[in-house]
Amino acid sequence: AFSGYVVFNNLSLLYNSVCVYQLAKIACTPAIVVIEWLYYKKPKSQEVLISLVPTCLGVAIAVYSDPVVNALGIWFAVFAIAANTLYTIWGKTKSQELDAEPLQLLLYQAPISSLILLISVPFFDNVSEMMEYQLTAYKAACIFTTCILGFGVNFSFFLGVGKTSPLTMNLLGHLKTVLVFIGGVAFFDDSVTTQKLVGGCITIVGLVMYSNARTAPRSKQSAV
């Protein structure tokens, strides 16, 4: 699932516009809800489901621009949604089944995923151009830094999904999108558009509603 997540997300971004790529990521939220309900018999409360509406709607408003799609790109987007959804759900279920810590899950997953991705390279990349690539010390340092950051992302994913839930981790991705907009304005002088501002505010409202919906049952139990 992780290999499909990496490959199909990159292909979706390659063949679709950024708008379509982001909208496909939003579609993972209802996909997680449906799969957990149908297959794992874990229905969400009405309050949680209601909170997902402004969360997803806000992100969609913030990222929407001129959508550019084609038939192949749509297929890659669909496969990316499926891989992303399954990877998020299985990250939780496998940690419970194996009773494994985040580093242990990485130890199980990383070698297999690396091998699958290596095998897929000739099918999706220009190997001749890769062989002609001039590797400098600076580029090697950038690649190494990317690997370290990638390890951090994967470790934080397994750590987070083990402590929370697949849906919560998915919604954290929407929060990340909002933080990217804020960071762009704060550090890179990106313009603050009404569209991004409204979309970001709606997303934050939805996330607050989701947080309250998740913590409300615990508060009632504590009160009892």
N, C-alpha and C positions, 0 to 999 in steps of 0.2 A: 504493500500500500504506500509506503514512503517513497519508493522508487517511482511509482505512478504519480504520486503527488508532485515530485520534482519535475519529472519529464513532461507531464501533461499541463502543469501550470506554466512552464516555460513555453511550450508550444502554443498554448492558448494566448499568451502575451505576444508571441511572435506573429500569429495569424489574425488576431483580433486587436481592436483598439484597447487602450488602457481602460476606457469606460466599460467595455464588455467584460474585460478581465476582472475588474472590480465587482461588477454586478454578478458574475459567476461565483465569486467568493461569498457574496451575500447569500446566494442561493443555498450555500452549505448549511446555513442556520435552520431553515425549515426541513432540509434533508435529514439533519441529525435528529430533529424532533420526531419525524415520521419513522425513521429506522428504529430509534429507541422505543417508540410506541408499538410498532408492529412486531419487531423481532425480539426485543429484550423485555417487552411488557413493562415499560417504564413511562407511563403517560405523565405529561406535565400538567400542573395545576392551571386553572383558568387565569389566575393572576400572572403566572409566568408567560403564558401564551399571549396575553394582552400586551405585556411589556416588550415582547419581541417585535410587535408591529412598529412602534416609533423608532426602535433601535435600527431595524433594517431599513425602514423608510428614510430615516435621517442620513444614513450612510449612502443610500442610493441617490438622494438629493445632492449630497456633497460631492460625489464622484461623477455624476452624470455630465456628459459633454456630448460630443458628436460620435454616436456609436458607429463603428465600422465593422461589419461582420461578413463572413462568407461561410459556405457550407462546411468546409474542412475545419475552419476555426470554431464553428458551433460544436462539431463533434469533439474537438479537443477540449472545449470548455465543459461539455457534459462529462467527459472522462475525468477531467480535473476535479469537478464537483464530487464525483463518486469516490475518487481516490482520497481527496481531502477529508471527506466525511468519514470514510471507513478508517483512515489513519487516526483521526481524532478519537473515534469510538473505541477502536482496538487498543489505543494507547492506555485507555482506562481499564478495559476488560482484561487485557493481558497482564497489567500490573497487579490486578486482583487475583487472577488465576495462578500466576507464578509467584505471587507474594514477593515481588522483586522491587528493589530500590531503583531510582532513576538511572544510576550508572550501570547497574546490572542489565537493565533493559537496553541501554545503548550498546553494551557489549554483545548482546544477542542480535540486535537489529543492524548495527553499523556494518559489520563485515558482509552480511548477505546483501544488504542494500547497495554497498559499494560494488560488489561483483555484478549485480544486475545492471547497475548504471553503466559499468564498464562495458558490458556486453552490448548495451543499447547504443553506445557512442557511434559505431559505424552506420547505424540506421538513421540517425538524426543530425549528425554533425559531419562537416567536411574534414575527413581525416588528413588529407593531403595538406590542407591549409594549417591544420594543427601541428603537423610535423615540421612545417616551415616557420612556425612561430619562433621569434627571437626572444629568448628568455634572458632578461637582465636581472641584476640584483634587486632593483627596485620592484620589478614585476613579481619576482619570487617572493619578496617581502609582502607584497599586496595579496598574493595567493595564500601565503601562510597566515596572514591576518584574517583573511576571509574564512579559512578553515577553523581558526580559533573562535571566531564569531559564530560560525555554523554550529560548532560544538556547544557553545553557550545557548544558542537558540534551541537545539534539540534537547539539551539537558533541562532547560527551564520548562520546555513543553512537558516532558515526562514527569518532572517535579510538580508542575501545576495541575496537570490532568489527574495525577494520582491523588492529590489533595482535594480537588474540586470535582468537576464533571466535564464531559465532552462539550456540553452546551456552554458552560461557563468559559472554557478555554476559547471556544469559537467567538464568543462575544468580546473577550479580551482582544481578539484580533480586530474587531470593529473599533474598540477604544484606541488601539494602536493607530488606525487610520486617522482618527481625530487628532491624536498627538502628532502625527506626521504633518498635518496641516498647521498645527500650532507651532511646531518646530520650524517649518518652512517660513512662517511669518516672522518668528523670533530671530532666526539665525541666517536666513538666506533672502530676506527682503521680499518674500512672496506677497502678492497683493491679497488683501482681505476682501473677497467678494461676498455679496449678499447670499449667494447660493451656498457657499461653503459655511458661512456663519449660521444660516438657518439650519442647514443639514447637521452641522456639528452640535448645535443646541438641542435639536430634536433627538439626536443620538444619545447625548448625555442624559436627557430626561428618561429615555427608554432604559438606559443602563441603571439609573437610580431606581426606576420602577422594578427592574429585574432583581436588583439587590434587595429591595424591600420585600419582594414576593418570596425570595429564597430564605430570608431571615425571619419572616413573620411566623412560620410554623415552629421554629425553634424558640422564639420568644413566648409563644403560647404554651409550649411544653415546659419551659422554665417557670412560667407563672403558676402552672399547675403543681 
